[in-house]
Amino acid sequence: MDDLHDGERWRDDGFDFEEHGPRGPWRRTAGCLIPIVAVAGVGYGGYVAYQHLENFFGGQTCRMVDGDREAKKDPEQAANASTITTVAVTLDKLPVQAAHIAVTTSIQESKLRNLTYGDRDSLGLFQQRPSQGWGTEEQIKDPVYSSRQFYEHLVKIDGWRDRPLTEVAQEVQRSGHPDAYADHESEGRIITQVLSGQVPGGVGCRLDKATSSTEPATMVDKLRAQTGARAKVADRALTTTVSSETNAWAVGSWAVTHAEADGVTRVTVGDQEWRRERGRPGWRWHEAKDPASNAKTVRIELA
């Protein structure tokens, strides 16, 4: 069991233990967390045991938490959602609303997966079609290219910021099921609020131990291509300072959601850090013992 040291601020499911207490069946006692065992029946105790085991043996997951709302995705989906979001807000300097429309659309079109198949010649995160002028197959399978194509079409729509999401998404996509976008609007809002940096520390991923990682130089190129951030490398750590604290959290969230794909083991945003862990509570942000230089600085450590 992990110790909770004085001065550390631990979060579980997006909540600060100091302010709110842990969510779920856990209570702090004598410097650690113990499960609250219900005496009313075996069923609840079984659920608590399941939750405890699931943290150690369940599938790898990423959770985005905004207050009492949350969205859970696997690492691939979360990474794609983060790329779509950072392309909008940190690379192309578009409002968060643009990312909300795009992420919601991708949930409907591909379940946030970069598909190599689809209806007729549809491909990628948005099921864009080479035959309809969206680009070549290779271009469309590039998440940055496909996201930018979506935004290029989006911003040309009159009144796109003020009209209903379903109408605007349909004008971009020309889908056979235009009303289906509304089914994912709330989930898309949670995801983009967190991944755009509007909710600091709102995302974490429960992952297995990293067995390999992307080379630092390659990671520098990927970071710049997907977020616009320029990083320096020392040993196997990237450090970048961006224009605002909000953008720092967007870049930090991007690093957390790409941790599985790229072998990231630790992300520091200012004086807060995320560590790659598998067991209970699975993911956490807390005060960094060696903080980055300021609140706009992000450090990404690779295995």
C-alpha positions in Angstrom: 0.0 0.0 0.0 1.3 3.4 -0.9 2.0 6.0 1.7 0.5 9.4 1.5 3.3 11.8 2.5 2.6 15.2 4.1 2.4 18.0 1.5 1.4 15.7 -1.4 -1.9 16.3 -3.1 -3.2 13.0 -4.4 -6.1 12.7 -6.8 -8.3 9.8 -7.6 -10.9 10.0 -10.4 -10.1 13.7 -10.8 -10.7 14.6 -7.1 -8.3 16.1 -4.6 -8.3 13.9 -1.5 -7.5 16.9 0.7 -10.6 18.8 -0.4 -13.1 16.1 -1.3 -11.9 12.8 0.0 -11.5 9.8 -2.3 -14.4 8.7 -4.4 -15.7 5.2 -4.2 -15.1 2.7 -1.3 -11.8 4.1 0.1 -11.1 6.1 3.2 -7.8 7.5 4.5 -6.7 6.2 7.8 -3.3 6.5 9.5 -1.7 7.8 6.4 -3.0 5.2 3.9 -6.2 4.2 2.2 -8.3 1.2 3.4 -11.5 -0.2 1.8 -14.8 0.5 3.5 -16.5 -2.9 3.9 -20.2 -2.9 3.9 -21.9 -5.0 6.5 -25.3 -4.9 4.9 -24.7 -7.8 2.5 -22.2 -9.9 0.6 -23.1 -8.3 -2.7 -21.5 -4.9 -2.0 -18.5 -6.5 -0.6 -18.1 -8.6 -3.7 -18.4 -5.4 -5.8 -15.6 -3.7 -3.7 -13.4 -6.8 -4.2 -14.1 -6.7 -7.9 -13.2 -3.0 -8.1 -9.9 -3.8 -6.3 -9.0 -6.7 -8.5 -10.1 -4.8 -11.7 -7.5 -2.1 -10.9 -4.7 -4.8 -11.0 -6.0 -7.2 -13.6 -8.5 -5.3 -15.7 -7.8 -3.9 -19.2 -5.7 -0.8 -19.7 -7.9 2.2 -19.6 -7.9 6.0 -19.7 -10.4 8.1 -17.8 -11.3 11.7 -18.4 -13.0 13.3 -15.4 -14.7 16.7 -15.2 -16.4 17.2 -11.9 -18.9 14.4 -11.4 -18.9 13.5 -15.1 -16.4 11.1 -16.7 -15.7 9.3 -19.9 -13.6 6.1 -20.1 -11.7 5.0 -23.2 -9.0 2.5 -24.0 -5.5 4.1 -24.6 -5.8 4.0 -28.4 -9.1 5.9 -28.3 -7.9 8.4 -25.7 -4.7 9.1 -27.7 -6.7 9.7 -30.9 -9.1 12.0 -29.0 -6.2 13.9 -27.6 -4.6 14.3 -31.0 -7.8 15.6 -32.5 -8.1 18.1 -29.6 -4.5 19.4 -29.6 -4.5 19.8 -33.4 -7.4 22.3 -32.8 -6.5 24.2 -29.7 -2.7 24.2 -29.5 -1.6 23.6 -33.1 -4.2 25.5 -35.1 -5.3 27.9 -32.3 -9.0 27.1 -32.8 -11.6 27.3 -30.0 -12.3 24.3 -27.8 -15.8 24.2 -29.5 -14.1 23.1 -32.7 -12.4 20.1 -30.9 -15.8 19.2 -29.3 -17.5 19.0 -32.7 -14.6 17.0 -34.2 -14.2 14.5 -31.3 -18.0 14.0 -31.1 -18.0 13.3 -34.9 -15.1 10.8 -34.6 -16.9 9.0 -31.8 -19.8 8.4 -34.1 -17.8 7.7 -37.3 -15.0 5.5 -36.0 -15.4 5.1 -32.2 -12.1 7.2 -32.1 -10.2 4.6 -34.0 -8.0 5.2 -37.0 -9.8 2.6 -39.2 -8.3 1.2 -42.4 -11.7 0.3 -43.7 -15.2 1.7 -43.9 -18.3 2.2 -46.1 -17.0 2.1 -49.7 -13.6 3.9 -49.6 -14.1 5.6 -46.2 -11.0 5.6 -43.9 -9.6 7.0 -40.7 -10.9 8.8 -37.7 -13.6 10.6 -39.6 -14.2 8.0 -42.3 -13.1 10.5 -45.0 -13.2 9.2 -48.6 -10.3 9.6 -51.1 -12.8 9.5 -53.9 -14.6 12.6 -52.5 -11.5 14.8 -52.4 -10.4 14.3 -48.8 -6.9 13.2 -49.7 -5.0 10.1 -50.5 -5.4 6.9 -48.4 -2.1 7.5 -46.7 -3.0 11.1 -45.9 -6.4 10.3 -44.5 -4.8 7.6 -42.2 -2.6 10.4 -40.7 -4.5 11.7 -37.6 -3.0 15.2 -37.9 -3.9 15.4 -41.6 -7.4 14.1 -41.2 -8.1 16.3 -38.2 -6.9 19.4 -40.1 -9.1 18.5 -43.1 -12.1 18.3 -40.8 -11.3 21.7 -39.3 -10.6 23.2 -42.7 -14.1 22.3 -43.8 -15.7 23.2 -40.4 -14.5 26.8 -40.2 -15.9 27.5 -43.7 -19.4 26.8 -42.5 -21.4 29.9 -41.8 -22.3 30.3 -38.1 -20.6 27.0 -37.1 -19.9 28.3 -33.6 -23.6 29.1 -32.9 -25.5 26.4 -34.7 -26.4 22.9 -33.2 -23.5 20.4 -33.3 -25.5 17.9 -35.3 -26.2 20.4 -38.1 -22.6 21.5 -38.3 -21.1 18.0 -38.2 -23.5 16.9 -40.9 -22.4 19.8 -43.2 -18.9 18.6 -42.9 -19.5 14.9 -43.1 -22.6 14.4 -45.2 -23.5 11.4 -43.2 -26.3 9.0 -43.8 -27.2 9.2 -40.1 -27.0 12.8 -39.2 -29.0 12.6 -36.0 -26.6 10.1 -34.5 -24.0 12.8 -33.6 -26.3 14.0 -30.9 -25.9 10.7 -29.0 -22.3 11.5 -28.3 -22.4 15.2 -27.7 -22.2 15.0 -23.9 -19.3 12.5 -23.9 -17.5 14.5 -26.5 -17.8 17.6 -24.3 -16.3 15.9 -21.3 -13.4 14.5 -23.3 -12.5 17.8 -25.0 -12.9 19.9 -21.8 -10.3 17.6 -20.1 -7.9 17.1 -23.1 -7.9 20.8 -24.0 -6.5 21.7 -20.6 -9.7 23.3 -19.3 -9.7 20.7 -16.5 -6.2 20.4 -15.1 -5.2 16.9 -14.2 -8.5 15.5 -15.4 -7.1 12.6 -17.3 -5.1 9.5 -16.3 -4.4 6.1 -17.7 -4.0 2.8 -15.9 -1.3 1.0 -17.9 1.0 -2.0 -17.7 4.7 -1.5 -17.3 6.4 0.0 -20.4 8.6 -2.6 -22.1 9.7 -0.3 -24.9 9.4 3.4 -25.9 9.6 5.7 -28.8 13.0 7.2 -29.4 13.3 10.7 -27.9 14.1 12.4 -31.3 11.0 10.7 -32.8 8.9 11.8 -29.9 10.1 15.4 -30.3 8.8 15.3 -33.9 5.5 13.7 -33.0 4.9 16.2 -30.2 5.5 19.1 -32.5 3.4 17.7 -35.3 0.4 17.0 -33.0 0.6 19.9 -30.6 2.9 22.5 -32.0 5.1 22.3 -28.9 8.9 22.4 -29.4 10.9 20.2 -26.9 14.4 19.8 -25.8 15.8 16.4 -24.9 18.0 15.4 -22.0 18.6 11.7 -21.4 15.2 10.2 -22.2 13.1 13.2 -21.1 11.5 15.9 -23.3 10.9 19.4 -21.8 8.8 22.0 -23.4 7.5 25.4 -22.3 4.3 26.6 -24.0 2.3 29.8 -24.1 -0.2 29.3 -21.3 -1.0 27.0 -18.3 -4.1 25.7 -20.2 -1.9 24.7 -23.1 0.5 23.1 -20.7 -2.3 20.9 -19.4 -3.4 20.1 -22.9 0.2 19.0 -23.8 0.5 17.1 -20.5 -2.8 15.3 -21.2 -1.6 14.5 -24.7 1.5 12.9 -23.2 -0.5 10.8 -20.7 -3.0 9.5 -23.3 0.0 8.6 -25.6 1.8 6.9 -22.8 0.9 3.4 -23.9 1.8 3.9 -27.5 5.1 5.7 -26.8 6.3 4.2 -23.6 5.9 7.3 -21.4 6.5 6.7 -17.7 6.1 10.1 -16.1 4.6 13.5 -17.1 5.2 16.7 -15.1 3.1 19.8 -15.6 4.5 22.6 -13.4 4.5 21.1 -9.9 2.0 18.3 -10.6 2.9 14.9 -12.1 1.4 11.7 -13.4 3.1 8.4 -12.9 2.6 5.3 -14.9 1.1 2.7 -12.5 -1.0 -0.5 -12.8 -2.4 -1.1 -9.4 -4.9 0.8 -7.2 -6.0 3.5 -7.7 -4.5 3.0 -11.2 -3.7 6.6 -12.0 -3.0 9.7 -10.1 -1.7 13.2 -10.3 0.2 14.6 -7.3 2.8 17.1 -6.3 6.1 16.5 -8.1 9.2 16.1 -5.9 11.2 17.7 -8.7 8.8 20.1 -10.4 9.2 21.6 -13.8 10.5 25.1 -14.0 7.1 26.8 -14.1 3.4 26.1 -14.6 3.8 26.4 -18.4 6.5 23.8 -18.6 5.8 20.1 -19.4 8.3 17.3 -19.0 7.7 13.9 -20.6 9.9 10.9 -19.5 10.3 7.8 -21.7 11.1 4.3 -20.6 
